[in-house]
Amino acid sequence: MTDRSPSPSRRSFLAAAASLGVSVSFVGRQAHAADGAKKLVVVVCRGGMDGLSVAPPIGDPGYAALRGAIAVRPEEALRLDDTFALHPSLTTVHALAKQGQARIAPAIATPDRARSHFEAQDVLETGEAKVYGADSGWLNRTLEVMGPGRTEALSVGTTAPLILRGKVQAASWSPGKGVDEAARLPTLLQDLYKGDPLLGPAFARGLETGAMARGAMAAPPPAPPRAPEGGMMRAPPPAMNAPRMDQPGGRPADNRKGREAARKLGSTLAGFMRQADGPQIAALSLDGFDTHVGQVGQIATRLTYLDAVLDGLHEGLGPEWRNTVVVAVTEFGRTARANGTGGTDHGTGSTALLLGGALKRGGIVGDWPTLSETALFENRDVAPTLDMRGLFKGVLIDHLGVDRADVEKKVFVDSAGAKAVTGLV
């Protein structure tokens, strides 16, 4: 009888994962040597991550005027070049960028222009030119053309994301309770209720109220009034009900609990990918980037979390980082101008992050359209200059060695207009 129990190395790792409160399931497949194998991690930042916060173009003359109070201050931004910087929460990404191991694609978008979470995420994950054009994900089709059983993939989350659904079965790992839980629910409900004349506005008002409350609790207390002549004033009591360090509204510098959980998430994923028969490809979803209200605190918290995941992945992979490319993307960007509640609404062009020891040193990926009034898409958004499928194509061809004809005809069907971005690795 064939012994199908995990190998000793995997058995010990599964035990370690269980101690972190995660569940893991693997499907049978042909083992491959992890050392030297090319690895790809796709991080989907769900909710519409604001590219102008991820990589603020502080050198663009239009940036400060468009963004107003939600602009990243130049003295806090982490400089990349004369035009671009990184959000101050992205310290790991910045350190890697200085080593030539991180780059940005600052005006990237899928072919979708509907500004619906459901539709935009479908196009992002299927790799199709239109909504609901396929029922399989482009990463799963990549596994198919590479040969079933030859390359293992891992999905991270409570349910397998569309990007890895298809004919080839992938392994799955569900992080335990408390790891980024419930962050996606408001995003999903907002799309669900947006067409309802009663529930839509009511839900939107509820989100605004909640975000305002978190912002109020996070704000420093006002200075005490000056005492009258010859009199005395009692100092105000310390603020009560301060925001938890791991919830939106908490200051990134105090977000130790959330950062440690995120770093552990990244390092545990790296542990799987280091195994001799571990996955070469992984897809990870991070939620909570739908920042309609009180964006400054919320985006800082979410980017702190993203940065910590990437930190854990980088450190956890060790020498295998040199064989790795990580792509962090989102379904759409956000409006260039702030709205009336200190947030931004659904937009178009966003920013993708590319990281990894396999990357070539270089500047921005794609072209920057600028933020001049005439350059904005529909007078509201960053104009996309790079089709996201082109970025994915280049990584598959140059990094994973997938046949170009298969990429063009089987992975990304009807994508002739999305030219592969090559020369990145």
C-alpha angles and dihedrals in degrees: 000000000000116000107230097174117123118271115259092257093050093042090056091047093050088053090052091049091051089055088059091055098254131129122218133192126184130192121218115265144145113288121237133189111264095201108094094001113135112248131201127191120187115197114195111202101202125208101047108292113222107243093193088063096042092053108008112201092222091167092058110101091222098052104083094042094050096044101041113171094004094056117118107248114243092230090057099041120101104236122231101167140327092298109026137053136167128248110268090245091064097077096141092049090049093050090051091047090056087055092050092252101111133052137170134229099203104185105038131140144160118249089261119103100174097101092219117134093218095048097040093048090049092055092044093052101038093045090221127140093235138038116276091004093141140015094217132070125244093238090055091050087051089057089049095055091043088057126268111264094020098085125034124212133195129205118204118210144060091283130028109260119236090246089071100036119109145078096326114072115228130200118252135213123189115200113227128256114299098032106119090318122175094001091120098052099086091050093052095044093049092057090044095053101033094099095048110098092210107031096037098063092036092054092046091052090049091054091049092050093049093048092047090052092052090048092050092051092048095049118098113255116260118261112270116257118262114263117249118256109292092358135108131233124205114233113250116256118259115275115271129211094025113184117272114255092243100050131083110275094039115119115257092231089059096043094102097134095051093044093051091050090049093047090051089051090055095044092048091052088050089052091058092048092050093058116109089240096028129125123286093196128048135176120202128183123209117187139199104065096125097111106176093144134031092003100172096068096034097050091046090054094047094046090048087055093047092048091051092051089052090046091054091046093049095048094039095054092054111175090002089069087083088065095046138096121188121194119192113193141161136207096250142340129247136252118289091228125061118244126229095276100055094265140091133244133228111301142164125244116051138165127267122202122218119193139165146103088258093064123106116235112256149123130270119330112237128358129307112229093195126231098262113139092249092050098056117108109247087347092287115061143055104269110241115237098170128056108223091222089064090058092049091047093054093050093049094048101040101030107031094029095233113170110264093224091053091049092051099041106028109022101037106024118194092011102124090128091058102078115205113255101225133177095055095117 
